[in-house]
């Protein structure tokens, strides 16, 4: 994986480690755009805490902010999630290949055990 993509994946995984940030992404995905105040209304944390979580999501490239009048609205940016999903899919495919190879070796060993070569 290229260094830049690795950095994106690391930032995304670190940001998504927190359940409040994952919940904020869910809320933003459902609503399209929302302010920190609006998001805080549905959460058991303060508006300031939401703003800090949104800053982490923004730094990871998961949300973008747009100023509308005096309000800052946030929306999901899918690019970083897509990069992370591609990395995870490649990782899963690599493990599938490894496990298939182990299965073939185990089956061959079992076959040799039952039918030893003379």
Residue frames relative to the residue before (quaternion, step in Angstrom):
aa qw qx qy qz dx dy dz
X 1.0000 0.0000 0.0000 0.0000 0.00 0.00 0.00
X 0.5143 -0.6442 0.4716 0.3132 3.55 -0.98 0.85
X 0.6405 -0.5661 0.3592 0.3745 3.55 -1.13 0.69
X 0.6504 0.5180 -0.3233 0.4519 3.61 0.92 -0.85
X 0.6592 0.4936 -0.3109 0.4745 3.59 0.93 -0.87
X 0.6254 0.5337 -0.3349 0.4604 3.59 1.03 -0.77
X 0.6372 0.5197 -0.3227 0.4688 3.58 1.00 -0.79
X 0.6341 0.5246 -0.3250 0.4660 3.59 0.98 -0.87
X 0.6683 0.5002 -0.3001 0.4617 3.58 0.85 -0.99
X 0.6511 0.5151 -0.3186 0.4574 3.60 0.90 -0.88
X 0.6733 0.4934 -0.2957 0.4645 3.58 0.91 -0.91
X 0.6534 0.5128 -0.3143 0.4597 3.58 0.96 -0.87
X 0.6825 0.4844 -0.3013 0.4569 3.59 0.81 -0.95
X 0.6353 0.5151 -0.3321 0.4699 3.60 1.00 -0.74
X 0.6696 0.4954 -0.3017 0.4639 3.59 0.92 -0.87
X 0.7166 0.4576 -0.2544 0.4608 3.59 0.95 -0.87
X 0.4751 0.6803 -0.4380 0.3458 3.60 1.25 -0.10
X 0.6864 0.4641 -0.2771 0.4865 3.58 1.16 -0.52
X 0.4488 -0.7205 0.4539 0.2709 3.63 -0.69 1.00
X 0.6012 0.5484 -0.3711 0.4472 3.61 1.07 -0.59
X 0.6615 0.4937 -0.3154 0.4682 3.61 0.94 -0.80
X 0.6215 0.5185 -0.3469 0.4739 3.59 1.03 -0.72
X 0.6471 0.5144 -0.3149 0.4664 3.57 1.00 -0.82
X 0.6272 0.5291 -0.3350 0.4631 3.59 0.99 -0.78
X 0.6426 0.5086 -0.3261 0.4712 3.60 0.97 -0.79
X 0.6253 0.5294 -0.3343 0.4658 3.58 1.02 -0.79
X 0.6634 0.5045 -0.3030 0.4622 3.57 0.91 -0.91
X 0.6759 0.4840 -0.2929 0.4724 3.57 0.92 -0.88
X 0.6178 0.5348 -0.3478 0.4597 3.59 1.03 -0.69
X 0.6884 0.4843 -0.2762 0.4640 3.57 1.00 -0.84
X 0.7718 0.3829 -0.1963 0.4682 3.58 0.95 -0.85
X 0.4722 -0.6624 0.4553 0.3618 3.59 1.15 -0.47
X 0.7654 -0.1643 0.1580 0.6018 3.56 0.67 -1.16
X 0.1173 0.7808 -0.6100 0.0675 3.55 -1.13 0.62
X 0.4478 -0.6528 0.5370 0.2913 3.52 -1.27 0.46
X 0.6575 -0.4907 0.3877 0.4203 3.55 -1.30 0.27
X 0.6266 0.5432 -0.3311 0.4502 3.58 1.04 -0.76
X 0.6649 0.4968 -0.2957 0.4730 3.57 0.91 -0.93
X 0.6625 0.5021 -0.3029 0.4661 3.57 0.95 -0.86
X 0.6550 0.5251 -0.3115 0.4452 3.59 0.98 -0.82
X 0.5659 0.6170 -0.3840 0.3894 3.60 1.12 -0.60
X 0.7572 0.3720 -0.2112 0.4935 3.59 1.05 -0.66
X 0.6801 0.4691 -0.2818 0.4878 3.59 1.24 0.17
X 0.4861 -0.6743 0.4712 0.2951 3.59 -1.17 0.52
X 0.5959 0.5229 -0.3804 0.4763 3.59 1.12 0.67
X 0.6108 -0.5800 0.4001 0.3612 3.56 -1.23 0.42
X 0.6549 -0.4883 0.4014 0.4142 3.52 -1.32 0.27
X 0.6349 0.5338 -0.3270 0.4529 3.59 1.03 -0.78
X 0.6391 0.5095 -0.3236 0.4767 3.59 1.02 -0.76
X 0.6293 0.5204 -0.3268 0.4759 3.58 1.01 -0.82
X 0.6459 0.5225 -0.3221 0.4539 3.59 0.93 -0.88
X 0.6508 0.5007 -0.3189 0.4734 3.61 1.00 -0.76
X 0.6421 0.5066 -0.3200 0.4782 3.59 0.99 -0.79
X 0.6486 0.5105 -0.3166 0.4675 3.58 0.98 -0.82
X 0.6150 0.5398 -0.3490 0.4568 3.61 1.07 -0.67
X 0.6383 0.5045 -0.3248 0.4822 3.60 1.03 -0.75
X 0.6542 0.5047 -0.3073 0.4721 3.59 0.96 -0.87
X 0.6408 0.5180 -0.3157 0.4705 3.57 1.05 -0.78
X 0.6575 0.5108 -0.3089 0.4597 3.60 0.92 -0.89
X 0.6851 0.4609 -0.2754 0.4922 3.59 1.14 -0.64
X 0.5088 -0.6713 0.4047 0.3561 3.59 1.28 -0.04
X 0.4824 0.6980 -0.4137 0.3300 3.58 1.23 0.32
X 0.7739 0.1416 -0.1073 0.6079 3.58 1.21 -0.41
X 0.2027 -0.7310 0.6311 0.1619 3.51 -1.33 0.31
X 0.2672 -0.7590 0.5720 0.1594 3.53 -1.15 0.57
X 0.0916 -0.7645 0.6377 0.0230 3.51 -1.17 0.82
X 0.3232 -0.7405 0.5563 0.1945 3.55 -0.85 0.98
X 0.0272 -0.7682 0.6387 -0.0331 3.54 -0.83 1.12
X 0.7925 -0.0992 0.0107 0.6017 3.54 -0.12 1.31
X 0.7811 -0.2525 0.2172 0.5283 3.57 -0.72 -1.08
X 0.6387 0.5460 -0.3059 0.4477 3.56 1.30 -0.17
X 0.2483 -0.7240 0.6211 0.1688 3.55 -1.16 0.66
X 0.1168 -0.7941 0.5953 0.0381 3.54 -0.75 1.10
X 0.2588 -0.7688 0.5745 0.1090 3.51 -1.10 0.83
X 0.0246 -0.7700 0.6376 0.0044 3.53 -1.22 0.67
X 0.5703 -0.5998 0.4432 0.3443 3.55 -1.20 0.56
X 0.1859 -0.7233 0.6538 0.1219 3.53 -1.16 0.78
X 0.2991 -0.8199 0.4589 0.1667 3.62 -0.39 1.14
X 0.5039 0.7025 -0.4215 0.2738 3.63 1.11 -0.48
X 0.6888 0.4756 -0.2924 0.4625 3.60 0.83 -0.95
X 0.6319 0.5155 -0.3306 0.4750 3.58 1.07 -0.70
X 0.6429 0.5211 -0.3202 0.4610 3.58 1.02 -0.79
X 0.6265 0.5232 -0.3308 0.4737 3.59 1.01 -0.79
X 0.6706 0.4904 -0.2912 0.4743 3.57 0.95 -0.90
X 0.6427 0.5181 -0.3242 0.4619 3.60 0.98 -0.79
X 0.6350 0.5128 -0.3323 0.4727 3.62 1.01 -0.74
X 0.6417 0.5123 -0.3248 0.4694 3.60 0.97 -0.82
X 0.6671 0.4990 -0.3021 0.4633 3.58 0.92 -0.91
X 0.6401 0.5173 -0.3270 0.4644 3.60 1.00 -0.76
X 0.6495 0.5002 -0.3141 0.4788 3.60 0.99 -0.80
X 0.6372 0.5209 -0.3185 0.4704 3.58 1.00 -0.80
X 0.6573 0.5034 -0.3054 0.4703 3.58 0.95 -0.88
X 0.6488 0.5114 -0.3194 0.4642 3.59 0.96 -0.83
X 0.6314 0.5260 -0.3303 0.4642 3.59 1.00 -0.78
X 0.6696 0.4806 -0.3016 0.4792 3.60 0.92 -0.86
X 0.6130 0.5403 -0.3527 0.4559 3.60 1.02 -0.72
X 0.6467 0.5066 -0.3157 0.4747 3.60 0.97 -0.85
X 0.6617 0.5073 -0.3101 0.4567 3.60 0.90 -0.89
X 0.6814 0.4834 -0.2930 0.4649 3.56 0.88 -0.91
X 0.6186 0.5292 -0.3445 0.4675 3.61 1.04 -0.69
X 0.6448 0.5118 -0.3163 0.4714 3.60 1.01 -0.80
X 0.6385 0.5066 -0.3240 0.4803 3.60 0.96 -0.81
X 0.6383 0.5262 -0.3271 0.4569 3.58 0.97 -0.83
X 0.6492 0.5097 -0.3211 0.4645 3.59 0.94 -0.86
X 0.6510 0.5084 -0.3170 0.4662 3.61 0.94 -0.84
X 0.6649 0.5026 -0.3026 0.4623 3.58 0.93 -0.91
X 0.6571 0.4995 -0.3102 0.4717 3.59 0.96 -0.83
X 0.6465 0.5060 -0.3200 0.4728 3.59 1.00 -0.81
X 0.6464 0.5102 -0.3203 0.4683 3.60 0.98 -0.79
X 0.6428 0.5140 -0.3125 0.4743 3.57 1.00 -0.80
X 0.6375 0.5196 -0.3131 0.4749 3.56 1.00 -0.85
X 0.6597 0.5008 -0.3022 0.4719 3.62 0.93 -0.87
X 0.6349 0.5419 -0.3261 0.4438 3.57 1.05 -0.75
X 0.7254 0.4256 -0.2354 0.4871 3.56 1.00 -0.86
X 0.7840 0.1752 -0.0803 0.5902 3.57 1.15 -0.59
X 0.0821 -0.8328 0.5453 0.0474 3.61 0.43 1.16
X 0.4557 -0.6658 0.5232 0.2744 3.53 -1.15 0.73
X 0.3485 -0.7554 0.5183 0.1983 3.56 -0.95 0.80
